[in-house]
């Protein structure tokens, strides 16, 4: 099936797409960005295989996905470049030029295959909400996050009347809650 041959190619192109990788790494959009990127890869592969699309149409699909899923607008024309590459590779597959396609793929810069790796659901890329709320904490706390929490707790002012305490060493501002317990 054409989809089975094309999906790994979409993954390779998306793995090399800096805008998508940065959007996922920096937690743009909703939590679970890596899972969203994987689903985006599946959607784009199916879209290309099942529809007769041109570069402009696929560019618009990629731009819409980046905007809607990751709240990211690409001003570098990378969606257009990605669309061109995907349609070129799909054309080679449809024409049966597998050896030429394999040579092109092998010549591409090898990046870390972050998109194809299994997803770890326990650690969301970005937490929203009140940090004191138990619903935003992950179940697998490591010693680094505990050390940061202890350092933040020790640097806060015991009296909650002062909302901020400036930590001059690291350049961070610690904001305490005004909630009464």
NULO-163096 format. One line per field, with one value per atom (N, C-alpha, C): residue in three letters; chain; atom name; x, y, z. Coordinates in Angstrom, 1 decimal, decimal comma, m for minus. Atoms other than C-alpha are relative to their C-alpha. Layout:
residues N
vokol <- c(ALA; ...)
tilo <- c(A; ...)
votor <- c(CA; ...)
east <- c(X; ...)
north <- c(Y; ...)
up <- c(Z; ...)
END
This chain:
residues 181
vokol <- c(UNK; UNK; UNK; UNK; UNK; UNK; UNK; UNK; UNK; UNK; UNK; UNK; UNK; UNK; UNK; UNK; UNK; UNK; UNK; UNK; UNK; UNK; UNK; UNK; UNK; UNK; UNK; UNK; UNK; UNK; UNK; UNK; UNK; UNK; UNK; UNK; UNK; UNK; UNK; UNK; UNK; UNK; UNK; UNK; UNK; UNK; UNK; UNK; UNK; UNK; UNK; UNK; UNK; UNK; UNK; UNK; UNK; UNK; UNK; UNK; UNK; UNK; UNK; UNK; UNK; UNK; UNK; UNK; UNK; UNK; UNK; UNK; UNK; UNK; UNK; UNK; UNK; UNK; UNK; UNK; UNK; UNK; UNK; UNK; UNK; UNK; UNK; UNK; UNK; UNK; UNK; UNK; UNK; UNK; UNK; UNK; UNK; UNK; UNK; UNK; UNK; UNK; UNK; UNK; UNK; UNK; UNK; UNK; UNK; UNK; UNK; UNK; UNK; UNK; UNK; UNK; UNK; UNK; UNK; UNK; UNK; UNK; UNK; UNK; UNK; UNK; UNK; UNK; UNK; UNK; UNK; UNK; UNK; UNK; UNK; UNK; UNK; UNK; UNK; UNK; UNK; UNK; UNK; UNK; UNK; UNK; UNK; UNK; UNK; UNK; UNK; UNK; UNK; UNK; UNK; UNK; UNK; UNK; UNK; UNK; UNK; UNK; UNK; UNK; UNK; UNK; UNK; UNK; UNK; UNK; UNK; UNK; UNK; UNK; UNK; UNK; UNK; UNK; UNK; UNK; UNK; UNK; UNK; UNK; UNK; UNK; UNK; UNK; UNK; UNK; UNK; UNK; UNK; UNK; UNK; UNK; UNK; UNK; UNK; UNK; UNK; UNK; UNK; UNK; UNK; UNK; UNK; UNK; UNK; UNK; UNK; UNK; UNK; UNK; UNK; UNK; UNK; UNK; UNK; UNK; UNK; UNK; UNK; UNK; UNK; UNK; UNK; UNK; UNK; UNK; UNK; UNK; UNK; UNK; UNK; UNK; UNK; UNK; UNK; UNK; UNK; UNK; UNK; UNK; UNK; UNK; UNK; UNK; UNK; UNK; UNK; UNK; UNK; UNK; UNK; UNK; UNK; UNK; UNK; UNK; UNK; UNK; UNK; UNK; UNK; UNK; UNK; UNK; UNK; UNK; UNK; UNK; UNK; UNK; UNK; UNK; UNK; UNK; UNK; UNK; UNK; UNK; UNK; UNK; UNK; UNK; UNK; UNK; UNK; UNK; UNK; UNK; UNK; UNK; UNK; UNK; UNK; UNK; UNK; UNK; UNK; UNK; UNK; UNK; UNK; UNK; UNK; UNK; UNK; UNK; UNK; UNK; UNK; UNK; UNK; UNK; UNK; UNK; UNK; UNK; UNK; UNK; UNK; UNK; UNK; UNK; UNK; UNK; UNK; UNK; UNK; UNK; UNK; UNK; UNK; UNK; UNK; UNK; UNK; UNK; UNK; UNK; UNK; UNK; UNK; UNK; UNK; UNK; UNK; UNK; UNK; UNK; UNK; UNK; UNK; UNK; UNK; UNK; UNK; UNK; UNK; UNK; UNK; UNK; UNK; UNK; UNK; UNK; UNK; UNK; UNK; UNK; UNK; UNK; UNK; UNK; UNK; UNK; UNK; UNK; UNK; UNK; UNK; UNK; UNK; UNK; UNK; UNK; UNK; UNK; UNK; UNK; UNK; UNK; UNK; UNK; UNK; UNK; UNK; UNK; UNK; UNK; UNK; UNK; UNK; UNK; UNK; UNK; UNK; UNK; UNK; UNK; UNK; UNK; UNK; UNK; UNK; UNK; UNK; UNK; UNK; UNK; UNK; UNK; UNK; UNK; UNK; UNK; UNK; UNK; UNK; UNK; UNK; UNK; UNK; UNK; UNK; UNK; UNK; UNK; UNK; UNK; UNK; UNK; UNK; UNK; UNK; UNK; UNK; UNK; UNK; UNK; UNK; UNK; UNK; UNK; UNK; UNK; UNK; UNK; UNK; UNK; UNK; UNK; UNK; UNK; UNK; UNK; UNK; UNK; UNK; UNK; UNK; UNK; UNK; UNK; UNK; UNK; UNK; UNK; UNK; UNK; UNK; UNK; UNK; UNK; UNK; UNK; UNK; UNK; UNK; UNK; UNK; UNK; UNK; UNK; UNK; UNK; UNK; UNK; UNK; UNK; UNK; UNK; UNK; UNK; UNK; UNK; UNK; UNK; UNK; UNK; UNK; UNK; UNK; UNK; UNK; UNK; UNK; UNK; UNK; UNK; UNK; UNK; UNK; UNK; UNK; UNK; UNK; UNK; UNK; UNK; UNK; UNK; UNK; UNK; UNK; UNK; UNK; UNK; UNK; UNK; UNK)
tilo <- c(A; A; A; A; A; A; A; A; A; A; A; A; A; A; A; A; A; A; A; A; A; A; A; A; A; A; A; A; A; A; A; A; A; A; A; A; A; A; A; A; A; A; A; A; A; A; A; A; A; A; A; A; A; A; A; A; A; A; A; A; A; A; A; A; A; A; A; A; A; A; A; A; A; A; A; A; A; A; A; A; A; A; A; A; A; A; A; A; A; A; A; A; A; A; A; A; A; A; A; A; A; A; A; A; A; A; A; A; A; A; A; A; A; A; A; A; A; A; A; A; A; A; A; A; A; A; A; A; A; A; A; A; A; A; A; A; A; A; A; A; A; A; A; A; A; A; A; A; A; A; A; A; A; A; A; A; A; A; A; A; A; A; A; A; A; A; A; A; A; A; A; A; A; A; A; A; A; A; A; A; A; A; A; A; A; A; A; A; A; A; A; A; A; A; A; A; A; A; A; A; A; A; A; A; A; A; A; A; A; A; A; A; A; A; A; A; A; A; A; A; A; A; A; A; A; A; A; A; A; A; A; A; A; A; A; A; A; A; A; A; A; A; A; A; A; A; A; A; A; A; A; A; A; A; A; A; A; A; A; A; A; A; A; A; A; A; A; A; A; A; A; A; A; A; A; A; A; A; A; A; A; A; A; A; A; A; A; A; A; A; A; A; A; A; A; A; A; A; A; A; A; A; A; A; A; A; A; A; A; A; A; A; A; A; A; A; A; A; A; A; A; A; A; A; A; A; A; A; A; A; A; A; A; A; A; A; A; A; A; A; A; A; A; A; A; A; A; A; A; A; A; A; A; A; A; A; A; A; A; A; A; A; A; A; A; A; A; A; A; A; A; A; A; A; A; A; A; A; A; A; A; A; A; A; A; A; A; A; A; A; A; A; A; A; A; A; A; A; A; A; A; A; A; A; A; A; A; A; A; A; A; A; A; A; A; A; A; A; A; A; A; A; A; A; A; A; A; A; A; A; A; A; A; A; A; A; A; A; A; A; A; A; A; A; A; A; A; A; A; A; A; A; A; A; A; A; A; A; A; A; A; A; A; A; A; A; A; A; A; A; A; A; A; A; A; A; A; A; A; A; A; A; A; A; A; A; A; A; A; A; A; A; A; A; A; A; A; A; A; A; A; A; A; A; A; A; A; A; A; A; A; A; A; A; A; A; A; A; A; A; A; A; A; A; A; A; A; A; A; A; A; A; A; A; A; A; A; A; A; A; A; A; A)
votor <- c(N; CA; C; N; CA; C; N; CA; C; N; CA; C; N; CA; C; N; CA; C; N; CA; C; N; CA; C; N; CA; C; N; CA; C; N; CA; C; N; CA; C; N; CA; C; N; CA; C; N; CA; C; N; CA; C; N; CA; C; N; CA; C; N; CA; C; N; CA; C; N; CA; C; N; CA; C; N; CA; C; N; CA; C; N; CA; C; N; CA; C; N; CA; C; N; CA; C; N; CA; C; N; CA; C; N; CA; C; N; CA; C; N; CA; C; N; CA; C; N; CA; C; N; CA; C; N; CA; C; N; CA; C; N; CA; C; N; CA; C; N; CA; C; N; CA; C; N; CA; C; N; CA; C; N; CA; C; N; CA; C; N; CA; C; N; CA; C; N; CA; C; N; CA; C; N; CA; C; N; CA; C; N; CA; C; N; CA; C; N; CA; C; N; CA; C; N; CA; C; N; CA; C; N; CA; C; N; CA; C; N; CA; C; N; CA; C; N; CA; C; N; CA; C; N; CA; C; N; CA; C; N; CA; C; N; CA; C; N; CA; C; N; CA; C; N; CA; C; N; CA; C; N; CA; C; N; CA; C; N; CA; C; N; CA; C; N; CA; C; N; CA; C; N; CA; C; N; CA; C; N; CA; C; N; CA; C; N; CA; C; N; CA; C; N; CA; C; N; CA; C; N; CA; C; N; CA; C; N; CA; C; N; CA; C; N; CA; C; N; CA; C; N; CA; C; N; CA; C; N; CA; C; N; CA; C; N; CA; C; N; CA; C; N; CA; C; N; CA; C; N; CA; C; N; CA; C; N; CA; C; N; CA; C; N; CA; C; N; CA; C; N; CA; C; N; CA; C; N; CA; C; N; CA; C; N; CA; C; N; CA; C; N; CA; C; N; CA; C; N; CA; C; N; CA; C; N; CA; C; N; CA; C; N; CA; C; N; CA; C; N; CA; C; N; CA; C; N; CA; C; N; CA; C; N; CA; C; N; CA; C; N; CA; C; N; CA; C; N; CA; C; N; CA; C; N; CA; C; N; CA; C; N; CA; C; N; CA; C; N; CA; C; N; CA; C; N; CA; C; N; CA; C; N; CA; C; N; CA; C; N; CA; C; N; CA; C; N; CA; C; N; CA; C; N; CA; C; N; CA; C; N; CA; C; N; CA; C; N; CA; C; N; CA; C; N; CA; C; N; CA; C; N; CA; C; N; CA; C; N; CA; C; N; CA; C; N; CA; C; N; CA; C; N; CA; C; N; CA; C; N; CA; C; N; CA; C; N; CA; C; N; CA; C; N; CA; C; N; CA; C; N; CA; C; N; CA; C; N; CA; C; N; CA; C; N; CA; C; N; CA; C; N; CA; C; N; CA; C; N; CA; C; N; CA; C; N; CA; C; N; CA; C; N; CA; C; N; CA; C; N; CA; C)
east <- c(0,8; 0,0; 0,9; m0,8; 1,3; 0,1; m0,1; 0,5; 1,2; m1,0; 2,8; 1,4; m1,3; 5,7; 0,2; m0,1; 5,0; 0,1; 0,0; 4,4; 1,4; m1,4; 8,1; 0,7; m0,6; 9,1; m0,5; 0,6; 6,7; 0,7; m0,6; 8,2; 1,5; m1,4; 11,8; m0,1; 0,1; 10,7; m0,4; 0,5; 8,9; 1,1; m1,1; 11,9; 1,0; m0,9; 14,0; m0,6; 0,7; 11,4; 0,2; m0,4; 12,9; m1,2; 1,1; 9,7; m0,9; 0,8; 7,7; 0,7; m0,7; 10,4; 0,1; 0,0; 10,7; m1,3; 1,3; 7,0; m0,3; 0,2; 6,9; 0,9; m0,9; 10,0; m0,3; 0,3; 8,8; m1,5; 1,3; 5,3; m1,0; 0,9; 3,5; m1,3; 1,3; m0,2; m0,3; 0,4; m1,8; 1,1; m1,0; 0,2; m0,2; 0,0; 1,1; 0,4; m0,3; 2,7; 0,7; m0,7; 4,8; m1,1; 1,1; 1,6; m0,7; 0,7; 0,0; 0,8; m0,9; 3,0; m0,1; 0,1; 2,8; m1,4; 1,3; m0,9; m0,1; m0,1; m0,2; 0,8; m0,7; 2,3; m0,9; 1,0; m0,4; m1,0; 1,0; m2,9; 0,6; m0,6; m0,5; 0,3; m0,3; 0,6; m1,3; 1,3; m3,1; m0,5; 0,5; m4,0; 0,7; m0,7; m1,3; m0,3; 0,3; m2,0; m1,4; 1,4; m5,8; m0,5; 0,5; m6,1; 1,0; m0,9; m4,8; 0,2; m0,2; m3,2; 1,2; m1,2; m0,8; 0,7; m0,9; 1,9; m0,7; 0,6; m0,2; m1,1; 1,0; m3,0; 0,6; m0,7; m0,6; 0,6; m0,6; 1,2; m1,1; 1,0; m2,1; m0,4; 0,3; m2,9; 1,1; m1,1; 0,5; 0,0; 0,0; 0,2; m1,2; 1,1; m3,3; 0,2; m0,3; m2,1; 0,9; m0,9; 0,8; m0,7; 0,7; m1,4; m1,1; 1,0; m4,3; 0,5; m0,4; m2,4; 1,1; m1,2; 0,8; 0,0; 0,0; m0,3; 1,3; m1,3; 2,7; m0,2; 0,0; 2,9; 1,4; m1,4; 5,9; 0,1; m0,3; 7,3; 1,2; m1,2; 10,2; m0,3; 0,4; 8,3; 0,3; m0,3; 9,1; m1,2; 1,1; 5,6; 0,0; m0,1; 6,0; 1,1; m1,2; 9,4; m0,4; 0,4; 8,0; m1,0; 1,0; 5,0; 0,6; m0,7; 7,3; 0,7; m0,8; 9,5; m1,0; 0,9; 6,6; m0,7; 0,6; 4,9; 1,0; m1,0; 8,2; 0,3; m0,2; 8,8; m1,1; 1,2; 5,3; m0,1; m0,1; 5,7; 1,0; m1,0; 8,8; m0,5; 0,6; 6,9; m1,0; 1,1; 4,0; 0,6; m0,7; 6,4; 0,8; m0,8; 8,1; 1,5; m1,5; 11,5; 0,5; m0,3; 12,2; 1,5; m1,5; 16,0; 0,5; m0,4; 16,3; m0,5; 0,5; 14,1; 0,8; m0,8; 16,1; 1,4; m1,2; 19,3; m0,1; 0,2; 17,8; m0,2; 0,3; 16,5; 1,3; m1,2; 19,9; 1,0; m0,8; 21,6; m0,5; 0,5; 19,4; 0,8; m0,6; 20,9; m0,7; 0,6; 20,4; m0,3; 0,3; 18,6; m0,6; 0,5; 17,4; m1,5; 1,4; 14,2; m0,9; 0,8; 12,2; m1,5; 1,4; 8,9; m0,4; 0,4; 9,0; 0,2; m0,3; 10,0; m1,3; 1,2; 7,4; m0,3; 0,4; 5,5; 0,0; 0,1; 5,9; m1,1; 1,2; 2,5; 0,2; m0,1; 3,7; 0,5; m0,6; 5,5; m0,5; 0,4; 3,6; 1,0; m1,0; 5,7; m0,3; 0,3; 3,9; m1,2; 1,1; 1,7; m0,7; 0,8; m1,1; m0,7; 0,8; m3,0; 0,8; m0,7; m2,1; 1,0; m1,0; 1,1; m0,3; 0,4; m0,4; m1,1; 1,1; m3,2; 0,6; m0,5; m2,6; m0,2; 0,3; m4,0; 1,1; m1,1; m0,9; 1,3; m1,2; 1,7; 0,1; m0,2; 3,2; 0,2; m0,1; 3,2; 1,5; m1,4; 6,9; 1,0; m0,9; 8,8; 1,4; m1,3; 12,5; 0,7; m0,7; 15,1; 0,3; m0,3; 15,9; m1,2; 1,1; 12,4; m0,3; 0,2; 12,2; 1,0; m1,0; 15,5; m0,4; 0,4; 14,1; m1,2; 1,2; 10,8; 0,5; m0,5; 12,8; 0,7; m0,7; 15,0; m1,0; 1,0; 12,0; m0,8; 0,6; 10,3; 0,8; m0,9; 13,3; 0,3; m0,3; 13,7; m1,2; 1,2; 10,1; m0,1; 0,2; 9,1; m1,1; 0,9; 7,3; m1,3; 1,2; 4,9; m0,5; 0,5; 2,6; m0,5; 0,4; 2,0; 0,9; m0,9; 5,0; m0,1; 0,3; 4,0; 1,3; m1,1; 7,5; 1,3; m1,3; 11,0; 1,0; m1,0; 13,9; 1,2; m1,2; 16,6; 1,0; m1,0; 19,6; 1,0; m1,0; 21,8; m0,3; 0,3; 20,0; m0,8; 0,8; 18,0; m1,5; 1,4; 14,7; m0,8; 0,9; 11,7; m0,9; 0,9; 9,8; m1,3; 1,3; 6,1; m0,7; 0,7; 4,2; m1,5; 1,4; 0,5; m0,6; 0,6; m1,8; m1,2; 1,1; m4,2; 0,2; 0,0; m5,0; m0,3; 0,3; m4,8; m0,6)
north <- c(m1,2; 0,0; 1,2; m1,3; 3,5; 0,7; m0,6; 4,8; m0,5; 0,6; 2,3; 0,3; m0,4; 3,3; 1,5; m1,5; 7,1; 0,5; m0,5; 7,4; 0,1; m0,2; 6,8; 1,2; m1,1; 9,4; 1,3; m1,1; 11,9; 0,2; m0,1; 11,1; 0,5; m0,5; 11,7; 1,5; m1,5; 15,1; 0,8; m0,7; 16,1; 0,0; 0,0; 15,0; 1,1; m1,1; 17,5; 1,4; m1,3; 20,3; 0,7; m0,8; 22,8; 0,6; m0,8; 24,8; m1,0; 0,9; 21,7; m0,5; 0,5; 20,4; 1,1; m1,1; 23,8; 0,2; m0,2; 24,1; m1,1; 1,2; 20,6; 0,2; m0,1; 21,2; 1,1; m1,2; 24,6; 0,0; 0,2; 23,3; 1,0; m0,9; 25,5; m0,8; 0,6; 24,7; m0,8; 0,7; 22,2; m1,0; 1,1; 19,7; m1,2; 1,2; 16,5; 0,3; m0,4; 18,2; m1,1; 1,0; 15,2; m1,0; 0,9; 13,0; 0,7; m0,8; 15,8; 0,0; 0,0; 15,9; m1,4; 1,4; 12,1; m0,1; 0,1; 12,4; 0,9; m0,9; 15,3; m0,7; 0,8; 13,0; m1,0; 1,0; 10,3; 0,7; m0,7; 12,9; 0,5; m0,5; 14,5; m1,1; 1,1; 11,1; m0,5; 0,5; 10,0; 1,1; m1,1; 13,4; 0,0; 0,0; 13,2; m1,2; 1,2; 9,6; 0,0; 0,1; 9,9; 1,2; m1,1; 13,3; 0,4; m0,6; 14,8; 1,5; m1,3; 17,9; 0,6; m0,7; 20,5; 0,6; m0,5; 22,3; 1,1; m1,0; 25,3; m0,5; 0,6; 23,2; m0,7; 0,6; 21,1; 1,0; m1,1; 24,2; 0,6; m0,6; 25,6; m1,0; 1,0; 22,3; 0,0; 0,0; 22,4; 1,2; m1,3; 26,1; m0,1; 0,1; 25,4; m0,9; 1,0; 22,4; 0,7; m0,7; 24,4; 1,1; m1,1; 27,3; m0,5; 0,5; 25,3; m0,9; 0,9; 22,6; 0,5; m0,4; 24,4; 1,5; m1,5; 28,1; 0,6; m0,4; 28,6; 0,4; m0,5; 30,7; 0,0; 0,1; 30,0; 1,1; m1,1; 33,1; m0,3; 0,4; 31,2; m0,8; 0,8; 29,5; m1,5; 1,5; 26,1; m0,9; 0,8; 24,8; m0,3; 0,2; 25,4; m0,9; 0,9; 23,7; m1,5; 1,3; 20,7; m0,6; 0,4; 20,5; m0,4; 0,3; 20,5; m1,3; 1,2; 17,8; m1,2; 1,1; 15,6; m0,4; 0,4; 15,8; m0,5; 0,5; 15,2; m1,5; 1,3; 12,1; m0,9; 0,8; 10,9; m0,3; 0,2; 11,4; m1,1; 1,1; 9,2; m1,4; 1,3; 6,5; m0,5; 0,3; 6,6; m0,5; 0,4; 6,3; m1,3; 1,2; 3,3; 0,2; m0,3; 5,0; m0,1; 0,2; 3,5; 0,1; m0,1; 3,3; 1,4; m1,5; 7,0; 0,6; m0,6; 7,9; m0,5; 0,5; 5,7; 0,7; m0,8; 7,5; 1,4; m1,4; 10,9; 0,0; 0,1; 9,9; m0,2; 0,3; 8,5; 1,2; m1,2; 11,7; 1,2; m1,0; 13,8; 0,1; m0,1; 15,1; m0,9; 0,9; 12,6; 0,8; m0,6; 14,1; m1,0; 0,9; 12,6; m0,3; 0,4; 10,7; 0,2; m0,3; 12,4; m0,3; 0,2; 12,0; m1,4; 1,4; 8,3; m0,8; 0,7; 7,5; m0,1; 0,1; 6,2; 1,2; m1,1; 8,8; m0,3; 0,1; 9,2; 0,9; m0,8; 10,3; 0,6; m0,5; 10,9; 1,4; m1,3; 14,1; 0,9; m0,9; 16,7; 1,1; m1,0; 19,2; 1,4; m1,3; 22,2; m0,2; 0,1; 22,4; 1,4; m1,2; 24,9; 0,0; m0,1; 26,1; 0,4; m0,4; 26,8; m1,1; 0,9; 25,2; m0,8; 0,6; 24,4; m1,1; 0,9; 22,4; m1,4; 1,4; 18,6; m0,5; 0,5; 18,1; 0,3; m0,3; 19,7; m0,7; 0,6; 17,7; m1,4; 1,3; 14,6; m1,0; 1,0; 11,3; m0,5; 0,4; 10,7; 1,1; m1,0; 13,4; m0,5; 0,4; 13,2; 0,9; m0,7; 14,4; 1,5; m1,4; 17,5; 0,9; m0,8; 18,8; 0,2; m0,2; 18,2; 1,0; m1,0; 20,1; 1,4; m1,3; 23,0; 0,5; m0,3; 22,9; 0,4; m0,3; 22,9; 1,4; m1,3; 25,8; 1,1; m1,1; 27,8; 0,2; m0,2; 27,1; 0,7; m0,7; 28,2; 1,4; m1,4; 31,4; 0,9; m0,8; 32,5; 0,6; m0,7; 34,9; m0,7; 0,7; 33,3; 0,8; m0,8; 36,3; 0,2; 0,0; 36,2; 1,4; m1,3; 40,0; 0,6; m0,4; 40,5; m1,0; 1,0; 39,0; m0,5; 0,5; 38,7; 0,1; 0,0; 37,9; m0,2; 0,0; 38,6; m0,9; 0,8; 35,9; 0,5; m0,7; 37,8; m1,0; 0,9; 34,7; m0,5; 0,6; 33,1; 0,9; m0,9; 36,1; m0,4; 0,4; 34,5; 0,8; m0,6; 36,0; m1,0; 1,0; 33,8; 0,7; m0,6; 34,6; m0,9; 0,8; 33,4; 0,2; m0,1; 32,8; 0,8; m0,8; 35,1; m0,8; 0,9; 32,2; m0,2; 0,2; 31,9; m1,5; 1,4; 28,4; m0,2)
up <- c(0,0; 0,0; 0,0; 0,2; m0,9; 1,4; m1,3; 2,6; 0,8; m0,8; 4,3; m0,5; 0,5; 2,0; 0,3; m0,1; 2,3; 1,5; m1,4; 6,1; 0,6; m0,6; 7,1; m0,7; 0,7; 4,5; 0,7; m0,7; 6,1; 1,4; m1,3; 9,5; m0,1; 0,2; 8,2; m0,3; 0,3; 6,7; 1,2; m1,2; 9,9; 1,0; m1,0; 12,0; m0,3; 0,4; 10,0; m0,1; 0,1; 10,1; 1,3; m1,2; 12,6; 0,7; m0,6; 13,1; 0,8; m0,7; 14,1; 1,2; m1,2; 16,4; 1,1; m1,0; 18,1; 0,7; m0,5; 18,5; 1,1; m0,9; 20,2; 1,2; m1,1; 22,3; 1,0; m0,8; 23,6; 0,5; m0,6; 24,5; m0,7; 0,7; 21,9; m0,1; 0,1; 21,8; 1,3; m1,2; 24,2; 0,4; m0,4; 26,3; m0,8; 0,8; 24,5; m1,4; 1,4; 21,5; m0,8; 0,8; 20,5; m0,5; 0,5; 20,3; m1,1; 1,0; 18,3; m1,3; 1,2; 15,9; m0,7; 0,5; 15,5; m0,8; 0,6; 14,7; m1,3; 1,2; 12,3; m1,1; 1,0; 10,5; m0,7; 0,5; 10,1; m0,9; 0,7; 8,9; m1,4; 1,3; 6,3; m0,9; 0,9; 5,0; m0,7; 0,6; 4,5; m1,0; 0,8; 3,1; m1,4; 1,3; 0,4; m0,8; 0,7; m0,5; m0,5; 0,3; m0,6; m0,9; 0,8; m2,3; m1,1; 1,1; m5,5; 0,4; m0,4; m4,1; m0,6; 0,6; m5,4; 1,2; m1,0; m3,5; 0,9; m0,8; m2,5; 0,9; m0,8; m1,2; 1,3; m1,1; 0,9; 1,0; m0,8; 2,1; 1,0; m0,9; 3,4; 1,1; m1,0; 5,2; 1,1; m1,0; 6,9; 0,8; m0,7; 7,8; 1,0; m0,8; 9,2; 1,2; m1,1; 11,3; 1,0; m0,9; 12,7; 0,8; m0,7; 13,6; 1,0; m0,8; 15,0; 1,1; m1,0; 16,8; 0,9; m0,7; 17,9; 0,2; m0,1; 17,8; m0,6; 0,6; 15,5; m1,4; 1,4; 12,3; m0,5; 0,6; 10,1; m1,0; 1,0; 8,4; m0,9; 0,7; 6,9; m1,3; 1,1; 4,1; 0,1; m0,2; 5,6; m0,3; 0,5; 5,1; m1,5; 1,5; 1,4; m0,4; 0,3; 1,4; 0,4; m0,4; 3,3; m0,9; 1,0; 1,0; m1,3; 1,3; m2,1; 0,2; m0,2; m0,6; 0,0; m0,2; 0,4; m1,4; 1,3; m3,0; m1,0; 0,8; m4,8; 0,3; m0,5; m2,7; m0,3; 0,3; m3,2; m1,5; 1,5; m7,0; m0,3; 0,2; m6,9; 0,3; m0,4; m5,0; m1,0; 0,9; m7,4; m1,4; 1,3; m10,4; 0,1; m0,2; m8,8; 0,0; 0,0; m8,6; 1,5; m1,4; m5,2; 0,3; m0,2; m5,6; 0,0; 0,0; m6,5; 1,3; m1,3; m3,5; 1,2; m1,1; m1,2; 0,1; 0,1; m2,4; 0,5; m0,4; m1,8; 1,5; m1,5; 1,7; 0,8; m0,7; 2,7; m0,1; 0,1; 1,5; 0,9; m0,9; 3,8; 1,3; m1,3; 7,0; 1,0; m1,0; 9,8; 1,2; m1,3; 12,7; 1,0; m1,0; 15,9; m0,3; 0,4; 15,2; 1,2; m1,1; 17,9; m0,2; 0,3; 16,1; 0,0; 0,1; 15,7; 1,3; m1,2; 19,3; 0,8; m0,8; 21,8; 0,9; m0,8; 23,7; 1,5; m1,5; 27,5; 0,5; m0,4; 28,7; 1,4; m1,4; 32,3; 0,1; m0,1; 31,5; m1,1; 1,0; 29,6; m0,4; 0,4; 27,6; 0,7; m0,6; 29,3; 0,9; m1,0; 32,4; 0,0; m0,1; 32,5; 1,3; m1,2; 35,5; 1,2; m1,3; 39,2; 0,4; m0,4; 40,3; 1,3; m1,3; 43,7; m0,2; 0,3; 42,0; m0,3; 0,2; 42,1; m1,4; 1,3; 38,6; m1,0; 1,0; 36,9; 0,3; m0,3; 38,7; m0,6; 0,6; 37,1; 1,0; m1,0; 38,8; 0,1; m0,1; 38,1; 0,2; m0,4; 39,9; 0,1; m0,2; 39,7; 1,0; m1,1; 42,1; m0,4; 0,5; 39,9; 0,3; m0,2; 40,1; 1,5; m1,4; 43,8; 0,6; m0,4; 44,3; m0,4; 0,5; 42,3; 0,9; m0,9; 44,4; 1,3; m1,3; 47,6; 0,0; 0,1; 46,4; m0,1; 0,1; 45,4; 1,3; m1,3; 48,7; 1,0; m1,0; 50,7; m0,4; 0,4; 48,7; 0,1; m0,1; 49,1; 1,4; m1,3; 51,9; 0,8; m0,8; 54,8; 0,1; m0,1; 55,0; m1,4; 1,3; 52,0; m0,4; 0,3; 52,1; m1,2; 1,1; 49,7; m1,2; 1,1; 46,3; m0,7; 0,8; 44,8; 0,8; m0,6; 46,0; m1,1; 1,1; 43,6; 0,4; m0,2; 43,4; m1,0; 0,9; 42,0; m0,6; 0,5; 41,6; m1,4; 1,3; 38,7; m0,9; 0,9; 37,4; 0,0; 0,0; 38,3; 1,0; m1,0; 40,0; 0,5; m0,6; 42,4; 0,4; m0,2; 42,5; 1,0; m1,0; 45,6; m0,2; 0,1; 45,7; 1,2; m1,1; 47,8; 0,6; m0,5; 48,6; 1,5; m1,5; 52,3; 0,2; m0,3; 53,7; 1,3)
END
